[in-house]
Amino acid sequence: MNMLNQQTDKYPPRLVQSFITGFDRVANHIELALFPIGLDLLLWLGPHFRTQQWLQQLRDQVNALTDISALANNEAVLTSQEFWQMVIERFNLLTLLRSYPVGIPSLMAGRNPVESPLGTPLFLEIPSLPLIIGLWLLLNLVGLVSGSLFYLLVTQAVLTKEIRWRQALKDWPWASGQVIGLTIGLFILFFALSFPASCVLSVATLAGVGQCLIAFGSVLFLWLLFPLFLSAHGIFVNHDPLVTSIRKSVRLSRVAAFPVSMMFMLIILLTQGLDLLWNVTNENSWLSLFGILGHAFVTTGLLAGTFHFYQEANQWIQNMMAQKTA
């Protein structure tokens, strides 16, 4: 037994075992997958809140300011114009229900379908900017609050192997408040980092080195935000206030940098790679339902795995600190 404790204290938790445990918990409580399934069905079959008129006016104003006609033959400009045209045609405000950093996973939020097996969905145009901003805030708030309940239930399944709705609903308001505070803080940090970066990028683009700087800046940006990857987990696993949860995330990312970075990259590779498979069907085919089901199970299982890893890793760190002070 002493040898087992020494091994547990010496080595961080096994990442693969954490994901296996996560998928096992979700398989035993498959009802958890109903959250992402329900959101995807809403975005796929439900009404679409569009901002096409306002986005088109915004693009026309930007084009007028930058004299886009003089750059019409530029390949990068043409690609950018095609991209924005696709965004204008497909953007649905309801995709904001897939909120960050806490939210319900969604396949259709990234796909933005404009067709469904039921035919053309109901398109509701949002004409004014104040109404768009109001809906943007409201939908993000709903996404964060509903995502908090989803995270609470997944955490229960991982830590206690059962789901206690009464306890989850009791903890829901407090957890939602902490998540909203965390989101505001991360938004301020994101803006503080991106504003000077956008200024540098504009100058670099004029100098002809924009593409290289974008690649370098993206890596640097991810490196700066990496310690905050698990910043919300402490709220749900240990009921920590947001400041304590952020502090533990930074500490964990520093002490167990390799397994945390491997977990981050594995999640990105699995979700992005499998999304290519889930999205292979036409959006107006009922076969897309299989993609929705597969995506819901995989993303919920991966999320559960991160909660298991977070709990084990923090326990490992506490054991190491106790040994040093003993």
QUIJOBEL-V219375 format. One record per residue. OMEGA is omega in whole degrees, 0 to 359 (NA if undefined). Layout:
omega: [OMEGA/OMEGA]
This chain:
omega: [179/179/179/179/178/179/179/181/186/185/177/180/179/185/182/180/178/179/176/177/179/179/178/179/180/178/178/178/186/179/177/181/179/179/178/178/180/179/180/178/177/182/183/187/185/180/179/176/188/176/188/182/182/179/179/177/179/179/179/179/178/178/180/180/183/180/186/181/180/181/188/182/179/185/180/179/179/178/179/179/178/180/182/176/177/179/181/183/189/188/179/182/181/177/177/174/173/188/177/6/178/180/179/180/181/174/185/177/177/182/181/183/175/175/178/177/178/181/180/181/178/180/178/183/176/194/190/180/178/179/177/180/178/178/178/179/182/182/175/179/178/178/179/182/178/176/178/177/178/179/179/181/178/178/177/180/182/188/184/181/176/181/180/184/182/179/179/179/177/181/188/182/180/180/179/178/178/180/179/177/178/180/178/179/179/178/178/179/179/180/180/179/186/182/177/179/179/178/179/181/179/178/181/179/177/180/177/180/184/183/179/181/177/179/180/180/179/179/180/180/178/180/180/182/184/180/181/184/182/187/181/188/181/178/186/182/185/185/178/169/189/180/178/179/178/180/179/178/179/180/180/180/178/184/182/186/184/180/179/178/177/177/179/182/180/178/179/182/182/183/181/179/180/176/176/178/182/185/184/181/176/183/177/179/177/177/177/179/177/176/178/180/179/179/181/182/183/183/177/177/178/178/178/178/179/178/178/178/182/180/182/182/178/176/177/180/179/178/178/180/178/178/181/181/181/NA]
